[in-house]
């Protein structure tokens, strides 16, 4: 089969200006393409913007404009709450090449005012999580720390190292960003809740 890769992910936003600010200023991505949608009478309905995340990956948003008949007046841009799902079920994960790159992204995001977790150890990968505050979308940067094994392919309960954060204040902060109750993380990581 021919090789495939993700070219772009398409999302929607009620806030064009805020979305452009977050993805250019905080994420440091450039705009690769923009266009506008108009109705037959010439009224602007939406703005379409593609952010160039590098290495052939783009994140595209169709953004509502005031008075647009193309969108409802309000909707849940984060996807999860609109579907009644827990926070973070729908999320975007971007691959980084090393733990050093992961830490560099964490520092960059913090320096630009993003609320980002400490590094989370999943046992086979490490991640940081943060939200696009304009659209409340959960994002993740992830580095795989080991190859998958035959055992990994078997569906079964698996204890995970969890957040691996000893400081209870930092632990609670990271859990809040991820939208996970602190008690659930302790239970999943098989840690005491006190």
C-alpha positions in Angstrom: 0.0 0.0 0.0 1.2 3.6 -0.6 2.3 5.4 2.5 -0.2 7.9 4.0 0.2 10.5 6.7 -2.2 13.1 8.2 -2.3 16.2 6.2 -4.7 18.3 8.3 -7.3 18.0 11.0 -10.4 20.2 10.4 -12.1 21.8 13.4 -14.6 24.7 14.0 -14.3 27.8 16.1 -16.6 30.6 17.1 -13.6 33.0 17.5 -11.3 33.6 14.5 -9.2 36.3 16.1 -8.6 34.3 19.3 -7.8 31.1 17.4 -5.3 32.9 15.1 -3.7 34.5 18.2 -3.3 31.2 20.1 -2.0 29.1 17.2 0.5 31.8 15.9 1.6 33.4 19.2 1.5 30.5 21.7 2.1 27.5 19.4 4.4 29.5 17.1 2.7 28.1 13.9 2.4 30.1 10.8 -0.7 30.5 8.7 -0.4 28.5 5.5 -3.8 29.3 3.9 -6.9 31.4 4.5 -10.1 32.0 2.7 -13.6 33.3 3.4 -17.1 31.9 2.7 -19.9 34.3 1.5 -23.6 33.8 0.9 -25.1 34.7 -2.5 -25.8 38.2 -1.3 -22.2 38.8 -0.4 -22.6 38.4 3.4 -19.5 36.8 5.1 -20.4 33.5 6.6 -17.1 32.1 7.8 -13.3 32.3 7.7 -11.2 29.3 7.0 -7.6 29.2 8.3 -4.9 26.5 8.0 -2.1 26.6 10.5 1.2 25.0 9.4 2.4 22.9 12.3 5.5 21.7 10.3 6.5 18.5 8.7 3.4 18.5 6.4 0.9 18.7 9.3 -1.8 21.4 9.3 -4.6 22.3 11.7 -7.6 23.9 10.0 -10.4 25.9 11.5 -13.6 27.0 9.9 -14.5 30.1 12.1 -17.9 31.6 12.5 -18.4 35.3 12.1 -21.1 37.4 13.9 -24.5 36.9 12.3 -23.5 33.9 10.3 -26.3 31.6 9.2 -23.8 28.8 8.6 -23.4 28.1 12.4 -25.6 28.0 15.5 -25.3 31.0 17.8 -23.4 28.9 20.3 -21.8 25.4 20.2 -19.2 23.4 22.1 -16.0 23.8 20.1 -14.2 21.3 22.4 -16.3 18.4 20.9 -16.5 16.5 24.2 -19.0 18.6 26.1 -21.3 18.9 23.1 -21.4 15.1 23.0 -21.7 14.6 26.7 -18.3 12.9 26.9 -15.6 13.3 29.6 -13.0 16.0 29.1 -10.1 14.9 26.8 -11.8 11.9 25.1 -11.5 13.8 21.9 -8.1 15.5 21.8 -5.3 16.2 19.4 -1.9 14.6 20.0 1.2 15.8 18.3 4.4 13.6 18.2 7.7 14.9 19.3 11.1 13.1 18.8 12.6 13.1 22.3 12.0 13.8 25.9 14.1 16.9 25.5 11.8 18.1 22.8 8.8 17.4 25.1 10.3 19.5 27.9 11.2 22.3 25.4 7.5 22.4 24.3 6.4 22.4 28.0 8.6 25.4 28.8 7.6 27.2 25.6 3.9 26.8 26.4 4.4 28.0 30.0 6.4 31.0 28.9 3.6 32.0 26.5 0.9 31.7 29.3 -0.5 28.3 28.5 -1.7 26.1 31.4 0.3 22.9 30.7 0.7 19.8 32.8 3.9 18.3 34.1 5.2 15.4 32.1 2.8 12.4 32.4 4.4 8.9 32.2 2.0 6.4 30.5 4.5 3.6 30.7 5.2 3.4 26.9 5.1 7.1 26.2 5.4 10.4 28.0 3.1 13.4 27.3 2.2 16.9 28.3 -1.4 18.2 28.1 -2.8 21.7 27.6 -5.8 23.4 26.3 -6.5 25.8 23.5 -8.2 28.3 25.8 -10.2 29.9 22.9 -12.0 26.6 21.9 -11.3 24.5 25.0 -9.7 21.8 22.9 -7.4 19.4 24.7 -4.0 19.0 23.1 -1.1 16.7 23.8 2.5 16.5 22.9 3.7 12.9 23.1 7.0 11.0 22.8 7.1 7.2 22.5 9.6 5.9 25.0 9.7 2.2 24.0 8.6 0.0 21.2 5.2 -1.8 21.5 5.5 -5.5 22.5 3.3 -8.5 21.7 1.8 -8.2 25.2 0.9 -4.5 24.6 -1.5 -5.7 21.8 -3.7 -7.7 24.3 -6.8 -5.9 25.7 -6.5 -6.1 29.5 -6.4 -3.8 32.5 -3.0 -2.2 32.8 -1.6 -0.1 35.7 0.1 3.0 34.5 2.7 5.0 36.3 0.3 8.0 36.3 1.4 11.5 36.6 4.5 10.6 38.5 4.3 13.9 40.4 5.1 13.9 44.1 4.0 17.5 44.9 0.3 17.3 45.7 -0.4 20.8 44.5 1.3 20.2 41.1 -0.5 16.8 40.9 -3.9 18.4 41.4 -3.1 21.2 38.9 -2.1 18.7 36.2 -5.2 16.6 36.9 -7.4 19.7 36.6 -5.9 20.6 33.2 -6.5 17.0 32.0 -10.1 17.1 33.3 -9.5 14.1 35.5 -10.6 13.9 39.1 -7.6 13.5 41.3 -9.1 10.4 42.9 -9.4 8.7 39.5 -5.8 9.3 38.8 -4.7 7.9 42.1 -6.9 4.9 41.6 -5.7 4.3 38.1 -2.0 4.7 39.1 -2.7 2.5 42.1 -1.6 5.2 44.5 -3.1 6.1 47.8 -5.5 9.0 47.7 -4.0 10.7 50.8 
